[in-house]
Amino acid sequence: MSVIREELSARLGSEAAAWLGAALADARDAAPPDQDLAEPPARITASLDVPAPEPPAGNAVPPARDATSRRGVPTWELRFAAAGRMCAGPEAAEAARVLLLRTARPGAAAVARLYDHGSGAERRAVLLALPHLPLTPGQGVALVEDALRANDTRLVAAAVGPYAAAHLPAHAWRHAVLKCLFTQVPLAAVAGLADRARGDGELARMLADFAAERTAAARPVPDDLHHALALALAAKEA
């Protein structure tokens, strides 16, 4: 379902909701001065059907209003890393991390640092937030391409979202579609599939070759492949 900050806070429990409020305040403090520091239109996708219990008191991270910690790391980045402990459940933690990124709007160096040193869940949040960050296409595409080399299917699914649809070069995007088929990531995860696949003769050739290889090896051809192939063989719309 689509969740805004207030809905997420209500599901977190009082302690985690207070932590989220302080974390977002830290992120706003760290946002570039030339950016609008108003609360972002943070409508994000997360599966939060089961109310999350409050985290144990021992996991509490006291609010910190200094923009930078004593270790020289921006406080909001420490909050980003702590979301897994403070927000019970992976979906809630992911939603909180995306909100933090959208609020702080970090530059390329910080985004790369969070991605390079992050866990799989943290990397996924970075990928989901890419369309909302002040990056050049080249800076974001490098992270998408790295994720597509992984065998983590959740990371692959996050990598083929709206940012990839808008900025991934044609050759890399075709291989991303094949990667999804190979790793059994549903092609429903591929943003803009119908628009980018339609009339793509090279993608059609690659899909046909992949289907032939599967058939020769007596392995089933994914239903998603037939759908993508039909799109690739269809005439481009005028």
C-alpha positions in Angstrom: 0.0 0.0 0.0 1.0 3.6 -0.3 2.2 5.0 3.0 2.9 8.6 4.0 5.0 9.6 6.9 2.0 10.0 9.3 0.8 6.5 8.5 4.2 5.0 9.0 4.7 6.8 12.3 1.3 5.5 13.5 2.4 1.9 12.8 5.8 2.2 14.4 4.8 2.6 18.0 5.5 5.7 20.1 9.2 5.2 20.7 10.1 4.4 17.1 7.8 7.2 15.8 9.6 9.7 18.0 12.9 8.3 16.7 11.7 8.8 13.1 10.7 12.4 13.8 14.1 13.2 15.2 15.8 11.4 12.3 13.8 13.4 9.7 14.7 16.6 11.6 18.4 15.7 11.3 17.9 15.0 7.6 16.3 18.3 7.0 19.1 20.1 8.9 21.6 18.3 6.6 19.8 19.1 3.3 21.6 21.4 0.9 20.8 25.1 1.7 19.7 25.8 -1.9 17.0 23.1 -1.6 13.5 23.5 -0.4 13.6 22.3 3.2 9.9 21.7 3.5 8.6 18.2 4.3 8.9 16.2 1.1 5.7 14.7 -0.5 6.8 11.4 0.9 4.4 8.9 -0.5 6.2 5.6 -0.7 5.4 2.0 -1.2 5.7 -0.4 1.7 3.8 -3.5 2.9 2.8 -2.7 6.4 -0.3 -4.7 6.9 0.8 -6.1 10.3 1.3 -3.4 13.0 4.9 -3.4 14.1 5.6 -3.9 17.8 7.6 -1.2 19.7 11.3 -2.0 19.7 12.9 -3.0 23.0 14.0 0.0 25.1 17.6 -1.2 24.9 17.6 -0.3 21.2 16.7 3.3 21.7 18.9 5.8 20.0 18.6 9.2 21.8 17.7 12.2 19.6 20.7 14.1 18.4 20.4 17.6 17.1 24.0 18.1 16.0 24.3 17.8 12.2 27.5 15.8 12.6 28.5 13.1 15.1 31.7 13.0 17.0 33.0 10.5 14.4 32.5 13.1 11.7 29.6 11.2 10.1 26.4 13.2 9.5 23.9 12.3 12.1 21.1 11.5 9.6 23.4 8.8 8.1 23.7 7.2 11.5 20.0 7.2 11.7 19.8 5.7 8.2 21.9 2.8 9.5 19.9 2.4 12.7 16.6 2.1 11.0 16.7 -1.6 10.9 16.9 -1.7 14.7 14.4 1.1 15.4 11.7 0.2 12.9 10.5 -3.3 13.6 10.1 -5.2 10.3 12.1 -4.8 7.0 9.3 -2.9 5.2 9.0 -0.2 7.9 12.8 0.2 8.0 12.9 0.5 4.2 10.2 3.1 4.2 12.0 5.1 6.9 15.3 5.0 5.0 13.6 6.2 1.8 12.0 9.0 3.7 15.4 10.0 5.2 17.1 10.0 1.8 14.3 12.1 0.2 14.5 14.6 3.0 18.3 14.9 3.2 18.7 14.9 -0.6 22.4 14.0 -0.3 24.8 14.5 -3.2 26.7 11.9 -5.2 29.5 11.3 -2.7 27.2 10.6 0.2 24.8 8.4 -1.8 27.8 6.3 -3.1 29.1 6.0 0.5 25.7 4.8 1.8 25.4 2.3 -1.1 29.0 1.0 -1.0 29.1 0.5 2.7 25.4 -0.5 3.2 23.8 -3.8 3.8 21.5 -5.2 1.1 18.5 -3.5 2.7 20.3 -0.2 2.9 21.4 -0.5 -0.8 17.8 -1.3 -1.8 16.6 1.9 -0.1 19.2 3.9 -1.9 18.0 2.5 -5.2 14.4 3.2 -4.5 15.2 6.8 -3.6 17.3 7.5 -6.7 14.5 9.3 -8.6 14.3 11.9 -5.8 18.0 12.6 -5.3 20.0 15.4 -6.9 22.2 13.2 -9.0 23.3 13.3 -12.7 22.1 10.3 -14.7 25.7 8.9 -14.8 26.0 9.0 -11.0 22.8 7.1 -10.4 23.3 4.6 -13.3 26.6 3.4 -11.8 24.7 2.2 -8.7 21.9 0.6 -10.8 24.5 -1.3 -12.9 26.3 -2.5 -9.7 23.0 -3.8 -8.3 22.2 -5.6 -11.5 25.5 -7.6 -11.1 24.3 -9.0 -7.8 22.4 -12.2 -7.2 20.2 -10.6 -4.5 16.8 -10.7 -6.2 15.4 -7.9 -4.0 18.3 -5.7 -5.0 17.7 -6.5 -8.7 14.0 -5.7 -8.4 14.9 -2.3 -6.8 17.4 -1.6 -9.5 14.9 -1.9 -12.4 12.6 0.8 -11.0 11.7 4.3 -12.4 15.3 5.5 -12.4 16.5 2.7 -14.6 13.5 3.2 -16.9 14.5 6.9 -17.3 18.3 6.7 -17.5 19.7 3.2 -18.1 21.2 2.9 -21.6 19.4 0.6 -24.0 22.1 -2.1 -24.0 22.2 -2.2 -20.2 18.4 -2.1 -19.9 18.0 -5.1 -22.2 20.4 -7.1 -20.1 18.5 -6.0 -17.0 15.3 -7.5 -18.4 17.2 -10.7 -19.1 18.7 -10.6 -15.6 15.2 -10.5 -14.2 14.1 -13.5 -16.2 17.2 -15.4 -15.3 16.8 -14.7 -11.6 13.0 -15.1 -11.6 12.3 -11.5 -10.7 8.8 -10.8 -12.1 8.9 -8.4 -15.0 6.2 -6.4 -13.2 9.1 -5.0 -11.3 10.6 -3.4 -14.4 9.3 0.1 -14.6 8.4 1.3 -18.1 8.6 -2.1 -19.6 5.8 -1.6 -22.1 7.3 1.7 -23.3 10.9 0.6 -23.6 10.4 -2.9 -24.9 7.8 -2.0 -27.6 9.4 -2.4 -31.0 12.8 -3.2 -29.7 14.1 -5.6 -32.3 17.4 -6.3 -30.4 15.5 -7.1 -27.2 13.3 -9.5 -29.2 16.4 -11.3 -30.6 17.9 -11.6 -27.1 14.6 -12.9 -25.7 14.2 -15.4 -28.5 17.7 -16.7 -28.0 17.1 -17.0 -24.2 13.9 -19.0 -24.9 15.7 -21.3 -27.3 18.4 -22.0 -24.8 15.8 -22.8 -22.1 13.9 -25.1 -24.5 17.1 -26.9 -25.6 18.0 -27.5 -22.0 14.5 -28.9 -21.3 13.8 -26.0 -18.9 10.5 -24.1 -18.8 10.3 -20.7 -20.6 9.0 -18.1 -18.1 5.6 -16.7 -18.9 7.0 -13.2 -18.4 9.3 -13.9 -21.4 6.4 -14.4 -23.7 4.9 -11.1 -22.6 8.1 -9.2 -23.1 8.7 -10.8 -26.4 5.2 -9.8 -27.6 6.0 -6.3 -26.7 9.4 -6.3 -28.4 7.8 -7.6 -31.6 5.0 -5.1 -31.6 5.2 -2.1 -33.8 6.2 1.1 -32.1 3.3 3.5 -31.5 3.3 6.6 -33.8 
